[in-house]
Amino acid sequence: MTGVKSSGSGWIGLLRSVWWNVRACGRYRNVVGRLDLVLLILFQFLLTIDYSFGKTWAGTCSKAGRIGCDGRLGKHVEEVDKPASLSGVEHAVVVPVLVRTNDSLTQFERAVRSVHRILKDDEILIVVDDGSPTQFQKAIQASCSWPKIVLLRHCPNVGPASSRNTAMDWCRSNRSEIQTVCFLDADCVVPDANWSAAHRAQQKEVPGIVCGRTISLNPETWVSLYHDVFGTLNGRMFEDENNLLYGATCNMSIRFDALPDGFRFDPQFRTPAFEDVEFCVRARKTGLTKNITFLSGAVIKLDYSTDALGFIEQFWRYGQGHHRMLEVHPEYDAWFAASSPMLNFSMKKLPSD
């Protein structure tokens, strides 16, 4: 695989993505209405522009202060609460959270309740409060005031990648028996009581990185329809290898003993964009080429922002993350071109013409 040779090739790749998604809309014409198809194509065109400008903007920003994936961000980690004993605990669900508004607090409380409902005797929930303002800290702690939960707090905010590292470090440093970790986002809901069990079973069969299926919590909106049609957070599959190039940390699990010792997320990805892509690509480059798998039976629902501004902001962040990704892994665009999206309605790739 070769890297992108010029900025122009990046635009070509994006335009190819537009054309691919237009064809995908055609394949879904019996599922999606004609007006919806027109709007989905318009959305794809707008996000391509938005994504590209985000990528260009990131290229103009200063690189000063960047740190490598083996480095540490300056942060203070407070252990607010934890179970009296970790005896027999073999699995953890990790939820990083940054609460800035009442709406984001409501999302977090809903996510915690959905996990609490499905936790087994040998599982715990680890919440990492990533520097939420003080006026929300008591509410976060109140949501976590039940057994089998660990609440860690950052000061200051350092981003979701470093938050997941904090949880992984906690698991490794507390002499626990935790073997597998499921990652979930604070704006997600776990609808299936067997979600974590499905991840654990897949980790026993193919240990490494497992990525589940993500669908919209509010599918009745056009923005959510876009995400559900194109499987925005369902990763990309290599046809010839039958495994993923990457998956999303909103629905991902790892097994410690299948990864290189001390393997971590790259904390230079400070926003929720491409930190999971980089994690998977770096794992692949260390030799984990057959152990990044997709699990359609592990489903979560994500509360996508359904307004136009949120949609634009999401893909602006992705464009910025893409630029940082190419700084670290210049071959990524070639790998991206060699893979296909996991489409959500049929969970199949677009058939060849």
Secondary structure, 3 states (H helix, E strand, C coil): CCCCCCHHHHHHHHHHHHHHHHHHHHHCCCCCCHHHHHHHHHHHHHHHHHHHHHHHHHHHCCCCCCCCCCCCCCCEEEEEECCCCCCCCCEEEEEEECCCCHHHHHHHHHHHHHHHHHCCCCEEEEEEECCCCHHHHHHHHHHCCCCCEEEEEEECCCCHHHHHHHHHHHHHHCCCCCCEEEEECCCEECCCCCHHHHHHHHHHHCCCEEEEEEEECCCCCHHHHHHHHHCCCCCEEECCCCEEEECCCCEEEEEHHHCCCCCCCCCCCCCCCCHHHHHHHHHHHCCCCCCEEEEEEEEEEECCCCCHHHHHHHHHHHHHHHHHHHHHCCCHHHHHHCCEECCCCCCCCCCCC
